[in-house]
Amino acid sequence: MYHHILYDDGHHKCVVFSMPHDNESVPSNQFLIIDGDEAAVIDPGGDLTFAPLTINIIKHTRMTNIRYVIGSHQDPDIIASMPRWLIHVEGASVLIPKLWERFLPHYNSAFTKGRLKQSLSERLMTIPDIGGYYPLGNNGIVAMPAHFLHSVGNFQFYDPVSKILFSGDMGASLVGDSGQAVQDFHTHIGNMEGFHQRYMTSKKVTRLWADAVRNLDVSMMVPQHGYRLEGQEVFHQFLDWISQLDCGIDLFNEQSYQFKQYIPDIATAAE
């Protein structure tokens, strides 16, 4: 597993971790925010990520310092490792969107039964749809609504100290990792376009999101997949681009639901 320090002022630190790319899974990034003696892990990933991620985290902080394990939404590459965190990091709360509160227990595998000192409900903290502020050390993390980008209950996380926007699937590409910054935005569009056309719900929501974050003081936007976007200029280039991109249901029409040719009785009746 690779790791790269995104920010470090001696008290506050942000680190990104990335598994080596393989052809059997979607490459993803995991994040650690440390403020003094408290830490938060954002989008910790699936079961296979847990061991290498924790080995690398202890290079930066104690596991007992972890206050939150945060999931931006419900996907397996985001939070499928939840059972392991519940068992091995007893002091941490799992912070998740309220919409997914009753769905995430389905990830709670059999090996956790009888091994938790508290019930699952006692360990879960839920984020309301409007978002919120969550204290961490002497500072805190802002949960920002990003619903339908792509998940129906989705959040991004802003760190006011480093001014990093942890943007989840927004800005994602399936090349590289967040230890690398985009060098030429217009060249990079080709790495993002197909992903955003399929995974973002519609141009209406991407525009609403872009308008909401446009005046945010962002030093870098760091997605869960692929390169980071560093600096205000590149950040605003991305906002301009995503605001104009037809995506999701914008691209659907009657031809998107053609299936009758695969059902013989219907196909014969239509002739």
C-alpha positions in Angstrom: 0.0 0.0 0.0 1.3 3.5 -0.9 0.8 6.5 1.3 1.3 10.2 0.7 1.2 13.1 3.1 -1.2 15.8 1.7 -0.8 18.2 4.6 1.3 18.4 7.8 1.8 21.5 10.0 3.1 19.5 13.0 -0.2 19.3 14.8 -2.7 18.6 12.0 -2.0 16.0 9.3 -3.8 14.5 6.3 -2.6 11.3 4.7 -3.9 9.4 1.6 -3.4 5.6 1.2 -3.7 3.6 -2.0 -3.6 -0.1 -2.8 -1.5 -1.1 -5.8 -3.7 -1.4 -8.9 -5.0 -4.8 -10.0 -7.4 -5.9 -12.7 -10.0 -7.5 -10.3 -11.1 -4.4 -8.3 -11.7 -0.7 -8.7 -8.6 1.1 -7.3 -9.5 3.3 -4.4 -8.0 5.8 -1.9 -8.4 5.8 1.9 -7.8 8.9 4.0 -6.6 9.7 7.5 -7.0 13.1 9.3 -5.1 13.7 12.5 -5.5 16.6 14.8 -3.3 16.3 17.9 -4.3 13.1 19.7 -7.4 12.3 17.7 -7.8 10.9 14.2 -10.5 10.0 11.7 -10.4 7.5 8.8 -12.5 8.4 5.8 -13.8 5.7 3.4 -11.7 2.9 4.8 -12.5 0.4 2.0 -13.3 -3.3 1.9 -12.2 -6.3 3.9 -8.9 -6.8 2.0 -7.9 -3.2 2.7 -8.2 -3.4 6.5 -4.8 -5.1 7.3 -2.5 -3.1 5.0 -4.4 0.2 5.9 -4.0 -0.3 9.7 -0.4 -1.3 9.3 0.2 2.0 7.5 -2.0 4.1 9.9 0.2 3.2 12.9 3.1 4.8 11.2 1.3 8.1 11.8 -0.9 7.6 14.9 -2.0 5.1 17.4 -5.1 3.1 16.6 -6.6 4.1 19.9 -6.5 7.7 18.8 -9.1 7.0 16.1 -12.3 8.8 17.0 -14.3 8.2 13.8 -14.4 5.7 11.0 -16.3 7.6 8.3 -18.2 6.2 5.3 -19.4 8.7 2.7 -22.0 6.2 1.4 -22.8 2.5 1.4 -20.7 1.0 -1.4 -18.4 -2.0 -0.6 -15.2 -0.1 -1.6 -16.2 2.5 1.0 -17.3 0.7 4.2 -17.4 -3.1 3.7 -14.5 -3.4 6.3 -16.8 -2.0 9.0 -17.0 -5.2 11.0 -13.2 -5.3 11.4 -13.1 -1.7 12.6 -15.9 -2.4 15.1 -13.9 -5.2 16.6 -10.3 -4.0 16.5 -10.8 -0.3 17.2 -13.1 -0.3 20.1 -13.1 3.4 20.9 -14.0 4.5 17.4 -17.5 5.5 16.3 -18.7 4.6 12.7 -20.0 7.8 11.2 -22.4 7.2 8.3 -25.3 8.9 6.4 -28.5 8.4 8.3 -30.2 7.1 5.1 -27.9 4.0 5.2 -28.2 3.4 9.0 -30.4 0.3 8.6 -28.6 -1.0 5.5 -25.0 -1.1 6.7 -25.7 -3.9 9.3 -25.9 -6.2 6.3 -22.1 -5.8 6.1 -21.8 -7.0 9.7 -20.4 -10.4 9.1 -20.8 -13.5 11.3 -17.4 -13.2 12.9 -18.5 -10.1 14.9 -21.2 -11.9 16.8 -20.3 -12.2 20.4 -17.1 -10.1 19.9 -18.6 -6.6 20.3 -18.6 -5.1 23.7 -21.4 -2.7 22.6 -24.3 -3.2 20.3 -23.9 -2.0 16.7 -26.4 0.8 17.3 -24.2 2.2 20.1 -21.2 2.4 17.8 -23.0 4.1 14.9 -23.3 7.8 14.5 -25.5 9.1 11.7 -25.2 12.2 9.6 -28.5 14.0 8.8 -29.3 14.9 5.2 -28.2 18.6 5.8 -24.7 17.5 7.0 -22.9 18.6 10.2 -19.8 19.5 12.0 -17.9 16.8 13.9 -15.2 17.8 16.4 -11.7 16.2 16.0 -8.9 17.3 18.4 -8.9 21.1 18.6 -10.7 21.4 15.2 -13.3 19.4 13.3 -14.6 17.9 10.0 -17.5 19.3 8.0 -19.9 16.7 6.4 -21.3 18.3 3.3 -24.3 17.0 1.4 -23.5 15.5 -2.0 -26.7 13.5 -2.5 -27.1 11.6 -5.8 -23.4 12.1 -6.6 -23.6 9.2 -7.1 -25.3 7.6 -4.0 -28.8 8.8 -3.1 -27.4 9.4 0.4 -23.9 10.7 -0.1 -21.6 13.1 1.7 -18.3 14.8 1.1 -15.9 15.9 3.9 -14.1 19.2 4.2 -11.2 19.8 6.5 -11.1 23.5 7.4 -7.4 23.4 8.5 -5.8 21.9 5.4 -8.7 23.2 3.2 -8.9 19.8 1.6 -12.2 18.7 0.1 -12.5 14.9 0.3 -14.9 14.6 -2.6 -15.7 10.8 -2.8 -16.7 9.8 -6.3 -16.9 13.4 -7.6 -13.7 14.1 -9.6 -12.9 10.4 -9.7 -10.8 8.8 -12.4 -9.7 5.2 -12.7 -6.1 6.1 -13.3 -3.4 6.8 -10.8 -4.1 7.6 -7.1 -4.5 10.7 -4.9 -0.8 10.8 -4.2 -0.5 12.3 -7.7 -1.9 15.6 -8.8 -3.5 16.4 -12.2 -1.0 18.2 -14.3 -3.2 19.3 -17.2 -6.9 19.4 -16.6 -8.0 19.3 -20.2 -5.9 16.2 -20.9 -7.3 14.6 -17.7 -11.0 15.0 -18.8 -10.7 11.8 -20.9 -9.9 9.9 -17.7 -13.0 11.2 -15.9 -15.7 11.7 -18.5 -17.0 8.1 -18.9 -17.1 7.6 -15.1 -19.0 10.8 -14.4 -21.4 10.2 -17.3 -22.4 6.8 -15.8 -22.2 7.4 -12.1 -23.5 11.0 -11.6 -27.2 11.2 -11.6 -27.8 14.3 -13.7 -26.5 17.7 -14.8 -29.1 19.3 -12.5 -27.4 17.8 -9.4 -23.9 18.4 -10.5 -24.7 22.1 -11.2 -26.3 22.5 -7.8 -23.3 20.9 -6.1 -20.8 23.0 -8.1 -22.7 26.2 -7.2 -22.7 25.2 -3.5 -18.9 24.6 -3.3 -17.7 27.3 -5.8 -16.8 29.8 -3.1 -15.3 27.3 -0.7 -11.7 27.8 0.1 -10.3 24.6 -1.4 -6.5 23.9 -1.5 -7.1 20.6 -3.2 -10.0 18.3 -4.1 -9.1 14.7 -3.3 -11.5 12.0 -4.7 -11.8 8.4 -3.7 -10.4 7.2 -7.0 -7.5 8.5 -9.0 -5.6 11.7 -9.1 -6.2 14.7 -6.9 -7.1 18.2 -8.2 -4.7 20.7 -6.6 -5.2 24.4 -6.4 -8.1 26.8 -7.0 -7.5 27.1 -10.7 -7.9 23.3 -11.4 -10.7 23.1 -8.9 -12.7 25.7 -10.7 -11.9 24.2 -14.1 -13.5 21.0 -12.8 -16.6 22.9 -11.5 -17.0 24.5 -14.9 -16.7 21.2 -16.7 -18.9 19.1 -14.5 -21.6 21.8 -14.6 -21.9 21.4 -18.4 -21.6 17.6 -18.6 -24.7 15.6 -19.6 -24.7 12.6 -17.3 -26.8 9.9 -15.8 -30.5 10.3 -16.6 -29.7 13.1 -19.0 -28.3 10.5 -21.4 -31.3 8.1 -21.2 -34.1 7.7 -23.7 -36.5 4.9 -24.9 -33.6 3.0 -26.4 -32.1 2.6 -23.0 -34.8 0.1 -22.0 -34.7 -2.3 -24.9 -35.0 -5.9 -23.7 -37.9 -7.4 -25.5 -35.8 -9.2 -28.1 -34.4 -11.4 -25.3 -37.9 -12.7 -24.4 -39.2 -15.0 -27.3 -42.9 -14.7 -26.6 -42.8 -10.9 -26.5 -40.6 -10.7 -29.5 -42.9 -13.0 -31.6 -46.0 -11.1 -30.5 -44.5 -7.8 -31.6 -43.9 -9.0 -35.2 
